[in-house]
Amino acid sequence: MRRAMVIGHVAFEDLGSLAPALATAGFAIRTCQAGVDAIPWDEGLACDLLVVLGGPIGVYEEAVYPFLKLEKDLVAARLARGGVTLGICLGAQIMAAALGARVYPGAAGKEIGWSALQPTAAGRTVSCLAPLFAPGVSVLHWHGDTFDLPAGAVHLASSTRYAHQAFAHGDHGWAFQCHPEVRGADLERWFIGHACELGQAGVDIAALRAESQQQAPALERAAATLWSEWLAARFG
């Protein structure tokens, strides 16, 4: 059985729609909660797939959250040896930092809510991404930090507020600043868990809830195809 190791940062930001896709592809999943569980270095290098999920902290806050250095070092080591690695939101920022790029608070401020992704020329050539770019499909954005595109990475997608929404490093390293994995039924946990951030950002939670109910079903359908094709292309 293939093995996937998942590094999470807050319990409610989980694999979402990626979990059933991994199960269908025959993966056994082990989740390590950063800062709580020990992150096994050897297993992190040897597993078939490493997934690093989101969380409400900054990659540059190593002094406050020392486990971030281990995560960055692990991702750097995996990518250097061609290990398949997926980063989402904070995980994408960790991947960018591991590849030597700068991660920093975005000048456009918080991007929280639903909007369409715009493919780059390279992104249009990647078949598994096509469902995310289809008319009527929006993705959830939930971040304040951004990053420079790492040297040698291929830029795949942008939003109207932040250019770097997805990139690939070779065929084995993929990063999404946005959240293609979210499912509408799970988002109430986000609205509660991120209540302080939403309040500080002036986000109308009732409006975001209503928008999520409208937009999530199309994203879930698109993501099911994305994950299935992405996994098939890497693991057969």
NUPASE-505655 format. One record per residue (C-alpha): residue in three letters; x, y, z. Coordinates in Angstrom, 2 decimals, always signed. Each point is the difference from the previous one (the first is absolute). Example, Ala and Ser with C-alpha at 12.3 -4.5 7.8 and 13.67 -1.06 7.14 Angstrom:
BEGIN
<atom resn="ala" X="+12.30" Y="-4.50" Z="+7.80"/>
<atom resn="ser" X="+1.37" Y="+3.44" Z="-0.66"/>
***
This chain:
BEGIN
<atom resn="met" X="+0.00" Y="+0.00" Z="+0.00"/>
<atom resn="arg" X="+1.24" Y="+3.48" Z="-0.82"/>
<atom resn="arg" X="+0.63" Y="+2.31" Z="+2.95"/>
<atom resn="ala" X="-0.96" Y="+3.65" Z="+0.32"/>
<atom resn="met" X="+1.21" Y="+2.10" Z="+2.90"/>
<atom resn="val" X="-2.01" Y="+3.12" Z="+0.76"/>
<atom resn="ile" X="+1.23" Y="+2.93" Z="+2.10"/>
<atom resn="gly" X="-2.87" Y="+2.05" Z="+1.42"/>
<atom resn="his" X="+0.10" Y="+3.22" Z="+2.02"/>
<atom resn="val" X="-3.58" Y="+0.41" Z="+1.21"/>
<atom resn="ala" X="-2.26" Y="-3.03" Z="+0.23"/>
<atom resn="phe" X="-2.89" Y="+1.44" Z="-2.01"/>
<atom resn="glu" X="+2.19" Y="+0.80" Z="-3.03"/>
<atom resn="asp" X="+0.23" Y="-3.58" Z="-1.17"/>
<atom resn="leu" X="+0.31" Y="-1.90" Z="-3.28"/>
<atom resn="gly" X="-3.60" Y="+0.70" Z="-0.96"/>
<atom resn="ser" X="-0.73" Y="-1.30" Z="-3.48"/>
<atom resn="leu" X="+3.53" Y="-1.37" Z="-0.32"/>
<atom resn="ala" X="-0.69" Y="-2.69" Z="+2.65"/>
<atom resn="pro" X="-2.43" Y="-2.12" Z="-2.06"/>
<atom resn="ala" X="+2.20" Y="+0.39" Z="-3.08"/>
<atom resn="leu" X="+2.98" Y="-1.37" Z="+1.95"/>
<atom resn="ala" X="-2.08" Y="-2.90" Z="+1.32"/>
<atom resn="thr" X="-1.18" Y="-0.86" Z="-3.52"/>
<atom resn="ala" X="+3.61" Y="+0.10" Z="-1.21"/>
<atom resn="gly" X="+0.99" Y="-2.50" Z="+2.68"/>
<atom resn="phe" X="+1.85" Y="+2.21" Z="+2.48"/>
<atom resn="ala" X="+0.32" Y="-0.61" Z="+3.71"/>
<atom resn="ile" X="-0.07" Y="+3.43" Z="+1.66"/>
<atom resn="arg" X="+1.90" Y="+1.07" Z="+3.10"/>
<atom resn="thr" X="-0.69" Y="+3.50" Z="+1.34"/>
<atom resn="cys" X="+2.46" Y="+1.83" Z="+2.26"/>
<atom resn="gln" X="-1.19" Y="+3.14" Z="+1.77"/>
<atom resn="ala" X="+2.86" Y="+2.51" Z="-0.06"/>
<atom resn="gly" X="+1.00" Y="+1.21" Z="+3.44"/>
<atom resn="val" X="-1.83" Y="-2.92" Z="+1.65"/>
<atom resn="asp" X="+1.22" Y="-3.17" Z="-1.68"/>
<atom resn="ala" X="+3.59" Y="-0.83" Z="-0.78"/>
<atom resn="ile" X="+0.58" Y="+0.24" Z="-3.74"/>
<atom resn="pro" X="+2.08" Y="-3.07" Z="-0.92"/>
<atom resn="trp" X="+2.77" Y="+1.11" Z="-2.33"/>
<atom resn="asp" X="+0.77" Y="-3.42" Z="-1.46"/>
<atom resn="glu" X="-3.65" Y="-0.74" Z="-0.73"/>
<atom resn="gly" X="-0.46" Y="+3.48" Z="-1.41"/>
<atom resn="leu" X="+2.79" Y="-0.66" Z="-2.48"/>
<atom resn="ala" X="-0.97" Y="-3.57" Z="-0.83"/>
<atom resn="cys" X="-3.79" Y="+0.28" Z="-0.38"/>
<atom resn="asp" X="-1.47" Y="+0.01" Z="-3.49"/>
<atom resn="leu" X="-1.75" Y="+3.33" Z="+0.49"/>
<atom resn="leu" X="+0.45" Y="+2.85" Z="+2.47"/>
<atom resn="val" X="-2.86" Y="+2.50" Z="+0.37"/>
<atom resn="val" X="+0.49" Y="+3.20" Z="+2.01"/>
<atom resn="leu" X="-3.27" Y="+1.76" Z="+0.85"/>
<atom resn="gly" X="-1.00" Y="+3.51" Z="+1.00"/>
<atom resn="gly" X="-0.02" Y="+1.91" Z="+3.25"/>
<atom resn="pro" X="-0.20" Y="+3.54" Z="+1.40"/>
<atom resn="ile" X="+3.72" Y="+0.60" Z="+0.60"/>
<atom resn="gly" X="+2.84" Y="+1.46" Z="-2.04"/>
<atom resn="val" X="+2.87" Y="-2.01" Z="-1.47"/>
<atom resn="tyr" X="+2.36" Y="+2.68" Z="+1.34"/>
<atom resn="glu" X="-1.16" Y="-0.51" Z="+3.62"/>
<atom resn="glu" X="+2.55" Y="-2.70" Z="+0.86"/>
<atom resn="ala" X="+0.88" Y="+1.70" Z="+3.30"/>
<atom resn="val" X="-3.61" Y="-0.42" Z="+1.14"/>
<atom resn="tyr" X="-0.69" Y="-3.33" Z="-1.74"/>
<atom resn="pro" X="+3.33" Y="-1.90" Z="-0.11"/>
<atom resn="phe" X="-1.53" Y="-3.00" Z="-1.81"/>
<atom resn="leu" X="-0.16" Y="+2.10" Z="-3.16"/>
<atom resn="lys" X="+3.75" Y="-0.43" Z="-0.56"/>
<atom resn="leu" X="-0.32" Y="-3.78" Z="+0.02"/>
<atom resn="glu" X="-2.90" Y="+0.20" Z="-2.45"/>
<atom resn="lys" X="+1.94" Y="+2.21" Z="-2.38"/>
<atom resn="asp" X="+3.09" Y="-2.20" Z="+0.24"/>
<atom resn="leu" X="-2.08" Y="-3.14" Z="-0.59"/>
<atom resn="val" X="-1.73" Y="+1.47" Z="-3.04"/>
<atom resn="ala" X="+3.33" Y="+1.20" Z="-1.39"/>
<atom resn="ala" X="+1.53" Y="-3.45" Z="+0.45"/>
<atom resn="arg" X="-2.97" Y="-1.75" Z="-1.63"/>
<atom resn="leu" X="-0.04" Y="+2.32" Z="-2.98"/>
<atom resn="ala" X="+3.75" Y="-0.38" Z="-0.46"/>
<atom resn="arg" X="-0.39" Y="-3.77" Z="-0.32"/>
<atom resn="gly" X="-3.15" Y="+0.16" Z="-2.17"/>
<atom resn="gly" X="-2.53" Y="-0.99" Z="+2.65"/>
<atom resn="val" X="-3.58" Y="+0.83" Z="-0.95"/>
<atom resn="thr" X="-1.08" Y="+2.91" Z="+2.19"/>
<atom resn="leu" X="-3.17" Y="+2.09" Z="+0.12"/>
<atom resn="gly" X="-0.31" Y="+3.28" Z="+1.91"/>
<atom resn="ile" X="-3.29" Y="+1.80" Z="+0.64"/>
<atom resn="cys" X="-0.18" Y="+3.59" Z="+1.33"/>
<atom resn="leu" X="+2.58" Y="+0.06" Z="+2.84"/>
<atom resn="gly" X="+1.35" Y="-3.20" Z="-1.55"/>
<atom resn="ala" X="+0.52" Y="+1.86" Z="-3.30"/>
<atom resn="gln" X="+1.84" Y="+2.76" Z="+1.86"/>
<atom resn="ile" X="+2.16" Y="-2.60" Z="+1.75"/>
<atom resn="met" X="+0.80" Y="-1.52" Z="-3.39"/>
<atom resn="ala" X="+0.92" Y="+3.40" Z="-1.42"/>
<atom resn="ala" X="+2.27" Y="+0.71" Z="+2.99"/>
<atom resn="ala" X="+1.55" Y="-3.46" Z="-0.26"/>
<atom resn="leu" X="+0.91" Y="+0.83" Z="-3.61"/>
<atom resn="gly" X="+1.68" Y="+3.24" Z="+1.07"/>
<atom resn="ala" X="-2.79" Y="+2.49" Z="-0.77"/>
<atom resn="arg" X="-1.09" Y="+2.86" Z="+2.24"/>
<atom resn="val" X="-3.31" Y="-0.29" Z="+1.91"/>
<atom resn="tyr" X="-1.51" Y="+3.19" Z="+1.40"/>
<atom resn="pro" X="-3.25" Y="+1.83" Z="+0.87"/>
<atom resn="gly" X="-1.79" Y="+0.86" Z="-3.23"/>
<atom resn="ala" X="-0.36" Y="+3.64" Z="-0.99"/>
<atom resn="ala" X="-3.62" Y="-0.60" Z="-1.05"/>
<atom resn="gly" X="-0.95" Y="-1.08" Z="+3.52"/>
<atom resn="lys" X="-2.16" Y="-2.96" Z="+0.93"/>
<atom resn="glu" X="-1.52" Y="-1.97" Z="-2.85"/>
<atom resn="ile" X="-2.94" Y="-1.85" Z="+1.57"/>
<atom resn="gly" X="-2.88" Y="-1.17" Z="-2.15"/>
<atom resn="trp" X="-0.84" Y="-1.62" Z="-3.30"/>
<atom resn="ser" X="+1.27" Y="+1.02" Z="-3.43"/>
<atom resn="ala" X="+1.06" Y="-1.59" Z="-3.25"/>
<atom resn="leu" X="+3.54" Y="-1.02" Z="-0.80"/>
<atom resn="gln" X="+1.67" Y="+1.32" Z="-3.13"/>
<atom resn="pro" X="+2.30" Y="-2.51" Z="-1.71"/>
<atom resn="thr" X="+3.41" Y="+1.01" Z="-1.25"/>
<atom resn="ala" X="+1.10" Y="-1.16" Z="-3.43"/>
<atom resn="ala" X="+1.71" Y="-2.95" Z="+1.69"/>
<atom resn="gly" X="-3.05" Y="-0.71" Z="+2.14"/>
<atom resn="arg" X="-2.19" Y="-0.35" Z="-3.08"/>
<atom resn="thr" X="+2.14" Y="-2.91" Z="-1.18"/>
<atom resn="val" X="-0.51" Y="-2.07" Z="+3.19"/>
<atom resn="ser" X="-3.06" Y="-2.16" Z="-0.56"/>
<atom resn="cys" X="-0.77" Y="-0.77" Z="+3.63"/>
<atom resn="leu" X="-0.31" Y="+3.73" Z="+0.76"/>
<atom resn="ala" X="-2.63" Y="+0.61" Z="-2.69"/>
<atom resn="pro" X="-2.97" Y="-0.62" Z="+2.34"/>
<atom resn="leu" X="+1.19" Y="+2.78" Z="+2.32"/>
<atom resn="phe" X="+0.03" Y="+2.46" Z="-2.90"/>
<atom resn="ala" X="-3.42" Y="-0.97" Z="-1.35"/>
<atom resn="pro" X="-2.77" Y="+2.62" Z="-0.20"/>
<atom resn="gly" X="-2.02" Y="+0.14" Z="+3.19"/>
<atom resn="val" X="+2.76" Y="-1.43" Z="+2.21"/>
<atom resn="ser" X="+1.48" Y="+2.12" Z="+2.78"/>
<atom resn="val" X="+2.45" Y="-1.01" Z="+2.71"/>
<atom resn="leu" X="+0.22" Y="+1.06" Z="+3.62"/>
<atom resn="his" X="+2.80" Y="+2.41" Z="+0.87"/>
<atom resn="trp" X="+1.01" Y="+0.46" Z="+3.64"/>
<atom resn="his" X="+3.39" Y="+1.61" Z="+0.53"/>
<atom resn="gly" X="+1.83" Y="+3.21" Z="+0.74"/>
<atom resn="asp" X="+3.54" Y="-1.07" Z="-0.88"/>
<atom resn="thr" X="+1.38" Y="-0.56" Z="-3.46"/>
<atom resn="phe" X="+3.30" Y="-1.09" Z="-1.52"/>
<atom resn="asp" X="+2.35" Y="+0.60" Z="-2.88"/>
<atom resn="leu" X="+0.04" Y="-2.67" Z="-2.67"/>
<atom resn="pro" X="+2.90" Y="-2.37" Z="+0.79"/>
<atom resn="ala" X="+2.84" Y="-0.21" Z="-2.48"/>
<atom resn="gly" X="-0.70" Y="-2.71" Z="-2.55"/>
<atom resn="ala" X="-3.67" Y="-0.34" Z="+0.96"/>
<atom resn="val" X="-2.77" Y="+0.11" Z="-2.60"/>
<atom resn="his" X="-2.73" Y="+2.55" Z="+0.72"/>
<atom resn="leu" X="-3.43" Y="-1.60" Z="-0.56"/>
<atom resn="ala" X="-2.75" Y="+2.33" Z="+1.25"/>
<atom resn="ser" X="-0.82" Y="+3.44" Z="+1.39"/>
<atom resn="ser" X="-2.91" Y="+1.80" Z="+1.61"/>
<atom resn="thr" X="-0.99" Y="+3.61" Z="-0.54"/>
<atom resn="arg" X="+1.66" Y="+0.99" Z="+3.30"/>
<atom resn="tyr" X="+3.04" Y="-2.27" Z="+0.21"/>
<atom resn="ala" X="+2.07" Y="-1.26" Z="-2.91"/>
<atom resn="his" X="+1.46" Y="-3.12" Z="+1.53"/>
<atom resn="gln" X="-2.89" Y="-2.39" Z="+0.63"/>
<atom resn="ala" X="+1.51" Y="-3.23" Z="-1.32"/>
<atom resn="phe" X="+3.39" Y="-1.20" Z="-1.16"/>
<atom resn="ala" X="+1.80" Y="-3.21" Z="-0.85"/>
<atom resn="his" X="+3.58" Y="-0.97" Z="+0.77"/>
<atom resn="gly" X="+0.82" Y="-2.70" Z="-2.48"/>
<atom resn="asp" X="-2.72" Y="-2.60" Z="-0.27"/>
<atom resn="his" X="+0.24" Y="-0.98" Z="+3.67"/>
<atom resn="gly" X="-0.53" Y="+3.26" Z="+1.92"/>
<atom resn="trp" X="-3.36" Y="+1.79" Z="-0.21"/>
<atom resn="ala" X="-1.20" Y="+2.95" Z="+2.03"/>
<atom resn="phe" X="-3.40" Y="+1.71" Z="+0.30"/>
<atom resn="gln" X="-0.29" Y="+3.28" Z="+1.90"/>
<atom resn="cys" X="-3.78" Y="-0.34" Z="-0.31"/>
<atom resn="his" X="-2.12" Y="-2.82" Z="+1.43"/>
<atom resn="pro" X="-1.18" Y="-2.42" Z="-2.70"/>
<atom resn="glu" X="-0.51" Y="-2.67" Z="+2.68"/>
<atom resn="val" X="-2.80" Y="+1.64" Z="+1.98"/>
<atom resn="arg" X="-3.49" Y="-1.47" Z="+0.25"/>
<atom resn="gly" X="-3.03" Y="+2.09" Z="+0.78"/>
<atom resn="ala" X="-1.15" Y="-2.26" Z="+2.84"/>
<atom resn="asp" X="+3.31" Y="+0.53" Z="+1.83"/>
<atom resn="leu" X="+0.19" Y="+3.78" Z="-0.14"/>
<atom resn="glu" X="-2.05" Y="+0.79" Z="+3.10"/>
<atom resn="arg" X="+3.01" Y="-1.24" Z="+1.98"/>
<atom resn="trp" X="+2.12" Y="+2.59" Z="-1.81"/>
<atom resn="phe" X="-2.46" Y="+2.79" Z="+0.77"/>
<atom resn="ile" X="+0.17" Y="-0.88" Z="+3.70"/>
<atom resn="gly" X="+3.71" Y="-0.80" Z="+0.20"/>
<atom resn="his" X="+1.04" Y="+3.13" Z="-1.89"/>
<atom resn="ala" X="-2.57" Y="+2.29" Z="+1.64"/>
<atom resn="cys" X="+2.64" Y="+2.45" Z="+1.28"/>
<atom resn="glu" X="+1.72" Y="+0.26" Z="-3.38"/>
<atom resn="leu" X="-3.32" Y="+0.49" Z="-1.78"/>
<atom resn="gly" X="-1.02" Y="+2.70" Z="+2.45"/>
<atom resn="gln" X="+3.30" Y="+1.84" Z="-0.33"/>
<atom resn="ala" X="-0.25" Y="-0.17" Z="-3.79"/>
<atom resn="gly" X="-3.56" Y="+1.35" Z="+0.07"/>
<atom resn="val" X="-1.42" Y="-3.07" Z="-1.75"/>
<atom resn="asp" X="-3.78" Y="-0.46" Z="+0.17"/>
<atom resn="ile" X="-0.23" Y="-3.63" Z="+1.13"/>
<atom resn="ala" X="-3.65" Y="-0.38" Z="-0.97"/>
<atom resn="ala" X="+0.79" Y="+1.23" Z="-3.51"/>
<atom resn="leu" X="+3.04" Y="-2.27" Z="-0.24"/>
<atom resn="arg" X="-2.11" Y="-2.95" Z="+1.16"/>
<atom resn="ala" X="-2.62" Y="+0.70" Z="-2.66"/>
<atom resn="glu" X="+2.64" Y="+0.43" Z="-2.69"/>
<atom resn="ser" X="+1.65" Y="-3.26" Z="+1.07"/>
<atom resn="gln" X="-3.28" Y="-1.89" Z="-0.26"/>
<atom resn="gln" X="-0.39" Y="+1.32" Z="-3.53"/>
<atom resn="gln" X="+3.58" Y="-0.52" Z="-1.21"/>
<atom resn="ala" X="+1.20" Y="-3.14" Z="+1.79"/>
<atom resn="pro" X="-1.92" Y="-2.66" Z="-2.00"/>
<atom resn="ala" X="+1.63" Y="+1.01" Z="-3.30"/>
<atom resn="leu" X="+3.43" Y="+0.07" Z="+1.61"/>
<atom resn="glu" X="-0.52" Y="-3.45" Z="+1.53"/>
<atom resn="arg" X="-0.86" Y="-1.45" Z="-3.40"/>
<atom resn="ala" X="+3.00" Y="+1.68" Z="-1.61"/>
<atom resn="ala" X="+2.34" Y="-1.08" Z="+2.80"/>
<atom resn="ala" X="-1.07" Y="-3.63" Z="-0.27"/>
<atom resn="thr" X="+1.30" Y="-0.02" Z="-3.58"/>
<atom resn="leu" X="+3.09" Y="+2.03" Z="+0.90"/>
<atom resn="trp" X="+1.12" Y="-2.37" Z="+2.75"/>
<atom resn="ser" X="-0.82" Y="-3.17" Z="-1.91"/>
<atom resn="glu" X="+1.95" Y="+1.08" Z="-3.08"/>
<atom resn="trp" X="+2.86" Y="+1.51" Z="+2.00"/>
<atom resn="leu" X="+0.49" Y="-3.21" Z="+1.99"/>
<atom resn="ala" X="-0.37" Y="-2.23" Z="-3.07"/>
<atom resn="ala" X="+2.67" Y="+1.99" Z="-1.86"/>
<atom resn="arg" X="+2.49" Y="-0.51" Z="+2.84"/>
<atom resn="phe" X="-0.85" Y="-3.42" Z="+1.35"/>
<atom resn="gly" X="-1.79" Y="-1.78" Z="-2.86"/>
***
